[in-house]
Amino acid sequence: MALEEKERIIIPDENGDEHLFEVLFTFDVDETEQSYIAVVPAEQAEEEEVEVYAFRFEEQEDEDFTLFPIESDEEWELVEEMLNTLADEEDEA
């Protein structure tokens, strides 16, 4: 799934309230055949310190996708490793 820079998505919370998020990146893990997305709240996107949210996602036939919470430590480690790699690359740029 190729996402354009500054793409935004709406994610409902457990109460059904919708929140706007800016997509940081997506990545696939070949070994598990899973896809992940990292987002930040749109109102925080330009701040120094932001809270990053990550989800596993599955694309649907209608170009939509479904988000799933990351529940295992192994999945969190994959996401954290990717975040650290991207942060390092950004620091070098």
VORO-753679 format. One record per residue (C-alpha): residue in three letters; x negated, y negated, z negated. Coordinates in steps of 0.05 Angstrom, whole numbers, plus 5000, padded with zeros to 4 digits. Layout:
! residues N
ALAXYZ ...
! end
This chain:
! residues 93
MET500050005000 ALA496549375023 LEU498848784982 GLU497548065002 GLU493847604955 LYS498447264905 GLU504147744918 ARG509347714864 ILE514248234839 ILE520048224790 ILE519948754735 PRO525748844687 ASP524148974614 GLU527649474568 ASN533248974556 GLY534548874630 ASP531448174631 GLU527448044694 HIS520347764692 LEU516047514749 PHE509047804755 GLU503247664801 VAL499948274830 LEU492448324815 PHE491048954854 THR493249654871 PHE489050274876 ASP489751014891 VAL486351584855 ASP484752124906 GLU483652674855 THR490652594825 GLU494152304886 GLN497051764841 SER497651014856 TYR496950454805 ILE498549714803 ALA495949184756 VAL499948544745 VAL499847924702 PRO505747484682 ALA506346944735 GLU506546384684 GLN499746614657 ALA496346764724 GLU492046144723 GLU489846174650 GLU483046414625 GLU485746964581 VAL491647364609 GLU495047994588 VAL494548514643 TYR499949034652 ALA498849674691 PHE503650184718 ARG503450814760 PHE507750724822 GLU510851144876 GLU512850844943 GLN519850974968 GLU522151065040 ASP525250375043 GLU518550025030 ASP520549934957 PHE517050274899 THR518550544830 LEU514250374769 PHE512550874714 PRO509150724648 ILE502050974638 GLU502451454580 SER496051864580 ASP489251644555 GLU486151914619 GLU490451464662 TRP488850854618 GLU481451004624 LEU482151004700 VAL485750334700 GLU480850024651 GLU474950254691 MET477949944754 LEU479449284717 ASN472349264691 THR469449394760 LEU473648834790 ALA471848354734 ASP464448494745 GLU465248374820 GLU468847724807 ASP463347494759 GLU458047624813 ALA461847234866 
! end
